[in-house]
Amino acid sequence: MFKALKNLKQSWIAVIFIVLLLIVQATCDLTLPDYTSKIINVGIQNGGIEDVAPEEIRKTTMDSLLLFTNEDEIILGSYEEKDNRIYKIKKISKEEKKKLNDIMARPLVITSYLQDEEMAEQIKAQIAPNTPNIELIEIIKQMPEEQKEQIITNINEQLDKMQDSILQQAAIQVVKKEYQAIGINTDNLQNKYIIISGLKMLGISSIIMISAISIMCLSSRVSARLGKTLREKIFKKVLSFSNKEFSEYSTASLITRSTNDIQQIQNLIAILFRVVVYAPIIGIGGFIRVLAQSDNSMAWIIGVAILAILFIVATLFILSMPKFKKLQKLIDKLNLVAREILTGLPVIRAFNTEKREEERFDKANIDLTKTNLFVNRAMSFMMPLLMLVMNCISLLIVWVGAKGVDIGTMQVGNMMAFIQYTMQIVMSFLMISMVSIILPRASVSANRINEVLETEEIIKESKKPKTLNENKKGLVEFKNVGFKYPDSDEEVLSDITFTAKPGETTAIIGSTGSGKSTIVNLIPRFYDITSGNLLIDGVDIKDISYANLRKIIGFVPQKGILFSGTIESNIKYGNSDMKDEQMIEAAKIAQATEFIESKPLKYQEPIAQGGSNVSGGQKQRLSIARAIAINPEIYVFDDSFSALDFKTDSILRAELSKVTKDKTVIIVAQRINTILNADQIIVLEDGKVVGKGTHEELLKNNETYREIALSQLSEEELNIKEGEEHE
């Protein structure tokens, strides 16, 4: 997986932006619950009053406060007295304001406590029963210091049972009454606070929205570019494969790896950053904020949630992982079966085996469907189970938090914030669990892609290629060449020695399986020889660059292969810039003009994929025209005239001989008629050269050649041919 992700370095700028935006989004997400808590605690319950230390306070109230604190200097130093006997707070720093809040909270609550009529009557009944018309605070002022300290101590013992947040909330209620007594409109304070907080939350939500949209756009772009890069690398790698590497991977498998497997990685990348960057920030940040801001530690609830989630995800992961590995192989198999059936449809119909092939396809299809259903059913349990965990955790928080609110140890806003932070933490694990659905399949796909990219080519291009010898232009020399297929112990060719010279035609003939096509496949280096030497233009073929080697060879394979496009694009395939005159001349030599001119669009006539809309003979003639059009030094025809009738074959070879007077022509043939006029005929049997010479020489001196000739022509026909040749 990491090897595949290394290709992200091409999009490193976008990746950095994604990470930065995710940090911004996560920070904003973690800020919102705090605002929710403040709106409930401050905006609703405290009437929009944030600080315990009042902005304004009456002198009488201040005097009462100072009775119950030893921090007189700090308090009085933070206020200035106005003419109307009201103290107004000075401009102080946040740290000083926080310290002042802590100092004034208890005195304010004690003052309120003593001003409560019911409470005052109870205390007065104990310490001054005969003073009904005197306020309790006035009585306390006149008490001896020891008695006063005793009363304050008793009150502080009750206040110690309250949490700091509850104490400050109680103090703010006192401040609210003080504001009302002064004449300040507390309703306006409350509305202003809620509106400003709401606008801030709206702004933060806008930032989250913009960040999320930007992240998705950039992630999609990065994942698409990664897919493009991987497809390019796989395609480039496959182009360098020899037939040996192609035998290791089926065509269906290579197509699946280039499409479906890469798509799995793209799907992963689209959400990977949100998990790798966003989820940890949310999870860790939410946990820290819960511990820092909660009035009552309920971290054990988060622990229970995380353990439940991990158990569910791990169980489903263990059940599904083996199936994910099997899934991609089953897709390969289905593609392989479908491709074989579609390619071999004429044969299937000819032998009336449609039913058998339907059963074969159904088996592959059912196997894939069963595996898909198992994986999807297993993963379909994940989301409901995780949502159940989330809802149960919410209920647990409300149940535990409600008790705290009831006994006065927790504020409602703090409980709401705790729920939001817990949900954020759980959601981060949910996101990780969602990746656990995609990750196994993407991991398998990444391994399959790496298998292709890391495949070692058996045929390697020379790092220091040599230039071709102009004095030996078109010369092909086989010197004791031996060849065996990869992973095979026996040689299919051994001690092959012959020279194909410019201006001459060299024909290769032999029984089926004698190695004819293998020899010509060595010339463009589709395979590498295993012993001996093969020289082209006087240079060892292993020292020639692919580009230089293949531009001088006009290769026509045994099976004519055309590409989707037009007749023109197929003939000009080797050189799209060639002139039309050159194309028409090549078609004329290949005897293709007759059927081309009969087409409505002539050279612009469309060619279907694989040339399925032209006959075998037409396909073969267009393949020959394609090779002639590039005017190569060496022509290689691998039994390329087999689909032509005798008349067309004869005319084509006669026309071809006119343009190959100074070229090297190598022909693999099954028909004696095709090679009668060859300057040199190589006879193969079991991968060895058993004869070499002209038609007449071999007919007289080589039993193998004579048997092949007599199997196709009668003695009388051979004598006629011989007579004609002598004339």
Salt bridges, closest charged atoms under 4 A:
ASP34 OD2 - LYS38 NZ 3.67
ASP51 OD2 - LYS97 NZ 3.36
GLU55 OE2 - LYS97 NZ 3.81
ASP63 OD2 - LYS59 NZ 3.33
ASP102 OD2 - LYS98 NZ 3.90
GLU138 OE2 - LYS141 NZ 3.49
GLU145 OE1 - LYS148 NZ 3.52
ASP160 OD1 - ARG106 NH2 2.47
GLU178 OE2 - ARG58 NE 2.86
GLU232 OE2 - LYS228 NZ 2.88
GLU248 OE2 - LYS244 NZ 2.54
ASP261 OD2 - ARG448 NE 2.74
ASP332 OD2 - ARG448 NH1 2.78
GLU340 OE1 - ARG360 NH1 3.03
GLU357 OE1 - ARG360 NH2 2.99
ASP367 OD2 - LYS363 NZ 3.24
GLU451 OE1 - ARG257 NH1 3.04
GLU454 OE2 - LYS3 NZ 2.89
GLU456 OE2 - LYS460 NZ 2.45
GLU457 OE2 - LYS237 NZ 3.23
ASP528 OD1 - ARG525 NE 2.73
ASP543 OD2 - LYS466 NZ 3.65
GLU568 OE2 - LYS572 NZ 2.90
ASP580 OD1 - LYS572 NZ 2.63
ASP649 OD1 - ARG653 NE 2.88
ASP649 OD2 - ARG671 NH2 2.64
GLU655 OE2 - LYS658 NZ 3.33
